[in-house]
Amino acid sequence: MADGPGGDARRGAGNSVPVINRASAGYPADFTDLSYPSRVAEQYVGCPEVSDTGAFAVRVHGQSMTPKYREGDIVIFAPSLAARSGDDCFVHFGDGQTTFKRIFFETDGDGHALMIRLQPRNEKYRATFAKREQVSGLYRAIYRYQRLDED
């Protein structure tokens, strides 16, 4: 991970990905990208294999995506990749709220996606549903940075 000097915002170099905020692995929460211009943040993670110029990273906040994702993990998302049923996604709602969940497309008899099931990985949490038109963005998770010194 590369932090900006003194916490100042700086432009990432090479294939560094900006960490733009945190993702709620729980109930949807208001989200802000901290008003930085595109690709500018206070913190970056290096990921040489990411070629998506729109890629961004967030810190996981909450427990609904354990055991795969834990509080404080950094997850990188690729806006250029289409979200598929069963993918772990950063979900952006039209009202500005976001969440981090495994998604499943619930379809009608003709295969049209009507609802999206937002499925936590943690079995203690129940799935919720959103109408497709309520969701303004689905961004597929592609990498995870995790602390190794915690149980």
C-alpha positions in Angstrom: 0.0 0.0 0.0 1.2 3.5 -0.7 0.0 6.4 1.3 0.2 10.0 0.2 2.8 12.1 1.9 1.3 13.5 5.1 -2.1 12.2 3.9 -2.2 14.7 1.1 -4.2 13.7 -2.0 -2.0 12.7 -4.9 -2.4 11.1 -8.3 -1.6 7.4 -8.3 1.1 6.1 -10.6 1.2 3.1 -12.8 -1.4 0.5 -11.9 -2.1 1.9 -8.4 -5.8 1.9 -7.5 -7.3 4.7 -5.4 -9.0 3.7 -2.1 -12.0 6.0 -2.3 -13.8 5.2 0.9 -15.4 2.3 2.7 -18.1 -0.2 1.6 -20.8 -1.2 4.1 -20.9 -5.0 4.4 -24.2 -4.6 6.2 -27.1 -2.3 5.6 -26.8 0.1 2.7 -25.2 3.3 3.8 -24.7 6.8 2.4 -21.5 6.9 0.3 -19.2 9.6 -0.8 -16.1 9.4 -2.9 -14.7 12.2 -0.7 -15.0 14.7 -3.6 -11.7 13.9 -5.1 -11.3 14.0 -8.9 -11.3 10.7 -10.7 -8.2 8.6 -9.8 -7.1 10.9 -7.0 -7.2 9.8 -3.4 -5.3 9.9 -0.1 -4.4 6.2 -0.3 -3.6 3.8 -3.1 -3.0 0.1 -3.4 -0.7 -1.3 -6.0 -2.1 -4.0 -8.3 -0.1 -4.6 -11.4 -2.7 -6.9 -13.0 -5.5 -4.3 -12.9 -5.9 -2.8 -16.4 -9.3 -1.2 -15.8 -8.6 2.6 -15.7 -11.8 3.1 -13.7 -10.9 0.6 -11.0 -11.3 1.7 -7.4 -10.9 0.2 -4.0 -12.8 0.5 -0.7 -12.3 -0.7 2.8 -14.9 -3.3 4.1 -16.9 -2.0 7.0 -19.2 -4.5 8.8 -19.5 -8.3 9.2 -22.1 -9.4 6.6 -19.5 -10.6 4.1 -17.4 -12.7 6.5 -15.7 -15.1 6.4 -14.4 -14.2 3.0 -14.1 -10.5 3.6 -13.4 -9.0 7.0 -13.6 -5.6 8.5 -10.7 -3.5 7.2 -10.0 -5.6 4.1 -9.5 -3.6 1.0 -11.4 -4.8 -2.1 -10.7 -3.6 -5.6 -13.6 -3.3 -8.1 -13.6 -3.2 -11.9 -16.3 -1.1 -13.4 -15.5 -2.4 -16.9 -16.4 -5.9 -16.0 -20.1 -6.9 -16.3 -21.6 -8.2 -13.0 -22.8 -11.7 -13.2 -25.2 -13.6 -10.9 -23.1 -14.9 -8.0 -20.4 -12.2 -8.1 -19.4 -10.1 -5.1 -20.2 -6.6 -6.0 -20.1 -3.0 -4.8 -23.8 -2.0 -5.3 -24.6 1.7 -5.8 -28.3 2.7 -5.5 -29.9 5.6 -7.3 -30.4 7.4 -3.9 -26.6 7.5 -3.3 -26.5 4.6 -0.8 -24.1 1.7 -1.3 -23.5 -1.8 0.0 -21.1 -4.7 -0.6 -22.9 -8.0 -1.3 -23.0 -11.1 -3.4 -25.6 -10.5 -6.1 -28.1 -12.8 -7.8 -30.4 -11.7 -10.6 -34.0 -12.9 -10.0 -35.6 -13.1 -13.5 -39.1 -13.5 -14.9 -40.0 -16.4 -17.2 -38.4 -14.6 -20.2 -35.1 -14.2 -18.5 -35.4 -10.4 -17.8 -33.8 -9.3 -14.5 -36.6 -7.9 -12.3 -35.0 -8.0 -8.9 -31.5 -8.3 -7.5 -31.0 -10.5 -4.4 -28.3 -9.0 -2.2 -26.9 -12.0 -0.4 -24.5 -11.7 2.5 -21.8 -14.3 2.8 -22.3 -14.4 6.6 -25.2 -16.8 7.4 -26.3 -14.7 10.3 -27.6 -12.1 7.9 -30.6 -12.4 5.7 -30.7 -11.5 2.0 -32.5 -8.4 0.8 -33.9 -7.6 -2.6 -33.8 -4.5 -4.8 -35.6 -3.7 -8.0 -33.3 -3.5 -10.9 -34.2 0.1 -11.6 -33.2 1.1 -8.0 -29.6 0.1 -8.7 -27.5 2.6 -10.6 -24.3 0.6 -10.6 -22.9 -2.9 -10.0 -19.1 -3.2 -9.7 -17.5 -6.6 -9.6 -14.9 -7.4 -7.0 -11.6 -8.6 -8.5 -9.0 -8.5 -5.7 -8.8 -8.4 -2.0 -6.1 -7.2 0.3 -6.4 -8.7 3.8 -4.4 -8.3 7.0 -2.6 -11.5 7.9 -1.8 -10.7 11.6 -5.4 -11.1 12.8 -7.3 -14.2 13.6 
